[in-house]
Amino acid sequence: MTNIGMDSPGVRQEPSGPAALLPWLLRRTNQHYRAAIRDRLADRGFAELPQPGYWALMILARGGNDARQLISGMGVSKQAVSKLVDSLVAGGFVDRRPNDSDRRRTDLLLSARGRHATDVIADAVRETDEAFTRELGTERFADLVQMLEQLTRCHD
């Protein structure tokens, strides 16, 4: 029997080297975006929008139109999306409509309020991107985004 990641049976090795930091660095980078989005939304009167709602609204803004796309795009359960959609509908961010071609399905559409919130989110993301670009330079930031896209595609 092989003990992958173990020095001896039952003793787990800690990751080492620069790659060991990657999960924590990605988390901290994500926190910069989340904080910028949260603060901008609060400043514009959308403080009640839950954090998972940021991602759901952006998926809908990019052409998503049903719960299956939210489940896939967000990587969460059907139950979590159902609860989130209920919250977004109650908050006036999303409207539910029967699907014209399949009455068993429900389309999710951004309301005017939801479209306004996605504009605010996009502004906060753009501002954060600009800050990172100033720090890293245009080419290095573009390379970072390209590498992360590649990693994401490899493991989807």
Residue pairs with C-beta under 8 A, 6 or more apart in sequence:
3 9
5 12
5 13
6 12
6 13
7 13
14 20
32 128
32 131
32 132
33 124
33 125
33 128
34 51
34 54
36 124
36 125
36 127
36 128
37 54
37 120
37 121
37 124
37 125
38 51
39 124
40 120
40 121
40 123
40 124
40 127
41 47
41 49
41 54
41 117
41 120
41 121
41 124
44 116
44 117
44 120
46 117
46 120
48 91
49 57
49 91
49 93
49 117
50 84
50 87
52 74
52 76
52 80
52 84
53 84
53 87
53 88
53 91
53 93
54 121
55 73
55 74
56 70
56 74
56 81
56 84
56 85
56 88
56 94
57 88
57 93
57 94
57 110
57 114
57 117
57 118
57 121
58 118
58 121
58 122
59 69
59 70
59 73
59 74
60 70
60 94
60 108
60 109
60 110
60 114
60 118
61 110
61 114
61 115
61 118
64 70
64 73
64 108
65 107
65 108
65 109
66 99
66 105
66 106
66 107
66 108
67 78
67 81
67 82
67 85
67 106
67 108
70 76
70 81
70 84
70 85
70 108
71 77
71 78
71 81
74 80
74 81
76 84
85 94
85 96
85 108
88 94
88 114
89 95
89 96
91 113
92 111
92 113
92 114
93 110
93 111
93 113
93 114
93 117
94 108
94 109
94 110
94 111
94 114
95 108
95 109
95 110
95 111
96 106
96 107
96 108
96 109
97 106
97 107
97 109
98 105
98 106
98 107
99 105
99 106
99 107
110 118
129 141
132 141
133 141
136 144
